[in-house]
Structure formats: structure tokens, C-alpha cells
Amino acid sequence: MYKIIAVAALVTSAVFAAPGSAIAGTTPAPAGAYAYIGYPNDGQVVAANKPFRVWFGLRYMGVAPKGVKFPNTGHHHLLIDTDLPPMDQEIPSDRNHLHFGAGETETTIQLPPGKHTLQLLMGDDMHIPHNPPVYSKKITVIAR
């Protein structure tokens, strides 16, 4: 089981653009928008069963809470140890799909020992991916 504590923060680091060819929801994403994980880095070792920060990054788009329908905005969803969900449906909310509907740009998570994947997916005011979908590169972290 993952423990989650959400807090707001600023972000820096690597980028990845979402391809525009996937079937997605009806809310348009701004041209060139992309999400990225600013920390941890791909391949990084983190302490198992101890909290560590995950920083969310977003370019050419704004962050707004769930329920706020404002052009070119959305909110983050952190996917842990899972693939991207269907892009034309509401993003699931469970231990593998964490919602940050208050507009958070950082969280603290705890992972059990082993290899884990992390990926960000932006959702619109109703938790549905934009069109085209805006998501980060999937990174791997090792918890020891």
C-alpha cells in the first residue's frame, strides 16, 4: 500500500511531449503542451518504505482544480506501476492512479522495495484526458 501526502511546489528538469494521435476526451490541449516529472529522475534509487517527493512539471498549460473549466488548464494524475488508462474516459482513482484535483504540483509517496514506474497524466475539469492527451514519459525508480 502506498502512503500519500500532497503539497504544492515548483518544478524543474526533463521533458516529454505527448503525441497527438491518441483518441482522447473533448477538452482541447494547447499546442505543444507537455507534462514531465521533475524529481525523481529516471533510474533513481529511493528509500523503500520512506516518504520521498515527486515533483510534477507542466509546460504551455496551466493547473486548475477539478471542477474548474478554464481554457488550457487541467490537473495532474500520478500513475504508479500501471499503464496509461483509456484516453476517452475518466481517469480511475485508486492506489495506482492518484488524483491531484486541488491543483497540487508535488506529492510525497512511499513505495515498497522493488522496481516501480511513475508517470503523469493531465486531466480536465472532470478527470478526462485532454485532446491530444498530455502525459509524461514513464520513469522507473528503484526502492531499496
C-alpha positions in Angstrom: 0.0 0.0 0.0 1.3 3.5 -0.8 1.1 6.4 1.6 0.4 9.8 0.0 0.8 13.3 1.3 0.2 16.1 -1.2 1.9 19.6 -1.1 2.4 22.4 -3.6 5.8 23.3 -5.0 7.8 24.4 -8.0 9.3 22.1 -10.6 12.4 21.7 -12.8 14.1 19.1 -15.1 13.4 16.7 -18.1 10.6 16.9 -20.6 8.4 14.7 -22.8 5.8 15.8 -25.3 2.5 13.8 -25.5 1.8 12.6 -29.0 -1.4 14.0 -30.6 -2.6 10.8 -32.3 -4.4 9.1 -29.4 -8.1 9.0 -29.0 -9.0 11.4 -26.1 -11.6 13.4 -24.4 -13.3 16.6 -25.8 -11.3 19.2 -23.9 -8.6 20.6 -26.2 -5.0 20.8 -25.0 -2.9 23.7 -26.1 -0.4 23.1 -28.9 2.9 21.8 -27.7 1.7 21.2 -24.1 3.7 18.5 -22.2 4.0 17.1 -18.7 7.1 15.9 -17.0 8.4 14.5 -13.7 11.0 16.9 -12.3 12.0 14.6 -9.5 12.9 11.8 -9.0 15.0 11.1 -12.1 14.6 8.0 -14.3 16.5 5.1 -12.7 17.0 6.8 -9.4 17.2 4.8 -6.2 14.8 5.9 -3.4 14.5 4.7 0.2 12.0 1.9 0.4 9.1 2.4 2.8 10.1 6.0 3.4 8.5 9.1 2.0 10.0 10.9 -0.9 8.9 13.8 -3.1 7.6 13.6 -6.6 7.6 16.9 -8.4 5.2 17.5 -11.3 6.0 19.6 -14.3 3.9 21.1 -17.0 4.7 23.5 -19.9 2.4 25.6 -22.1 -0.6 24.8 -20.0 -1.9 25.9 -16.6 -3.0 23.9 -13.5 -6.6 24.3 -12.2 -8.5 22.2 -9.6 -11.1 19.6 -10.6 -14.4 21.2 -11.5 -12.8 24.4 -12.8 -13.3 24.6 -16.5 -10.9 27.2 -17.8 -9.2 27.1 -21.2 -5.8 25.4 -21.4 -5.8 24.1 -17.9 -6.1 20.7 -16.1 -4.8 18.9 -13.1 -2.2 16.2 -12.5 -2.8 12.4 -12.0 0.2 10.3 -10.9 0.2 6.8 -12.3 2.2 4.3 -10.2 3.1 0.8 -11.6 0.5 1.0 -14.3 0.0 1.9 -18.0 -2.0 4.8 -19.3 -5.7 4.4 -19.0 -8.2 4.8 -21.9 -7.9 8.4 -23.1 -11.6 8.9 -23.7 -12.8 8.0 -20.2 -12.5 9.4 -16.7 -9.1 8.5 -15.2 -9.5 5.9 -12.5 -8.9 6.8 -8.8 -7.2 4.0 -6.9 -3.8 3.2 -5.5 -2.2 3.2 -9.0 -4.0 6.3 -10.2 -3.6 9.2 -7.8 -5.7 12.3 -8.4 -4.4 15.8 -7.6 -7.7 17.6 -8.1 -6.9 20.5 -5.8 -4.2 21.6 -8.3 -1.2 20.2 -6.5 2.2 20.1 -8.3 4.0 17.9 -5.9 3.3 14.9 -3.6 5.1 12.7 -1.2 4.8 9.0 -1.7 6.2 5.8 -0.1 6.9 2.7 -2.1 7.7 -0.9 -1.0 11.0 -2.4 -2.0 11.5 -3.1 -5.7 11.3 -1.5 -9.2 8.4 0.9 -9.8 7.2 3.1 -12.6 5.8 6.7 -12.3 4.0 8.7 -15.0 1.9 11.9 -15.1 -1.3 12.3 -17.0 -3.2 15.5 -17.1 -7.0 15.5 -16.7 -9.6 18.2 -17.5 -12.1 19.6 -15.0 -13.8 16.1 -15.0 -10.7 13.9 -14.8 -10.8 13.1 -18.5 -7.6 13.3 -20.6 -7.3 16.3 -22.9 -7.2 16.1 -26.7 -4.5 15.5 -27.5 -3.6 13.7 -24.2 -0.9 15.4 -22.2 1.3 13.0 -20.3 4.9 12.5 -19.2 7.5 9.9 -20.1 7.2 6.9 -17.8 10.1 6.7 -15.5 11.5 3.9 -13.3 12.6 4.2 -9.7 14.1 1.5 -7.5 13.0 1.5 -3.9 15.7 -0.1 -1.5 
